[in-house]
Amino acid sequence: MSITEANKIDIIATHASSSIVKLVITDHLSWDDFDSHARMLENKINTYLTFIESGQLTSVQTPRIPRNPELHIVLAVPEFPPEETNSLFDQIRESLKSLRIAFDIEVRESKIDN
């Protein structure tokens, strides 16, 4: 699953000793078409918010969701996004902050086993 599948949750990650729940959006796309990419990200975030607000997150069995989770929506990318995305990401952070949800960018290198 990835950012291109707007109606799916890509990854839910937790750690047994933490109240943090990460809802990860995997994004392998280039930012060459900024407007299209931004719309895809907005659609995906809206899917995640619906998932949270509808109570579906609390009904997830695996991984176990803590009682009062600290929610983070995480954009997982293979490399740092271009500087032009900074204002978009700031807007997203500000919007989600009012819902008590953090927005993070995580750079994850692709690893291919030989």
LINHU-V807954 format. One record per backbone hydrogen bond with DSSP energy under -1.0 kcal/mol. NH is the residue of the N-H (numbers start at 1). CO is the residue of the C=O. E is the energy in kcal/mol with one decimal. If there is no record, write none. Layout:
# LINHU-V807954
nh:co:e
NH:CO:E
NH:CO:E
This chain:
# LINHU-V807954
nh:co:e
3:26:-2.3
5:2:-2.2
6:4:-1.0
8:5:-1.6
11:24:-1.4
13:22:-3.0
18:15:-2.3
21:70:-2.5
22:13:-3.0
23:72:-3.1
24:11:-2.6
25:74:-3.5
27:76:-2.9
37:33:-2.4
38:34:-2.9
39:35:-2.1
40:36:-2.2
41:37:-2.4
42:38:-2.5
43:39:-2.6
44:40:-2.3
45:41:-2.7
46:42:-2.4
47:43:-1.9
48:44:-2.1
49:45:-2.6
50:46:-2.3
51:47:-2.2
52:48:-2.1
53:49:-3.2
54:50:-2.2
55:52:-1.4
57:51:-1.4
60:57:-1.5
70:19:-2.7
72:21:-2.3
73:102:-3.1
74:23:-2.4
75:104:-3.0
76:25:-2.9
77:106:-2.6
85:82:-2.1
86:83:-2.0
89:85:-2.7
90:86:-2.4
91:87:-2.1
92:88:-2.3
93:89:-2.6
94:90:-2.3
95:91:-2.4
96:92:-2.7
97:93:-2.1
98:94:-1.0
99:96:-1.3
100:97:-1.7
101:96:-2.2
102:71:-2.6
104:73:-2.3
106:75:-2.6
108:77:-3.3
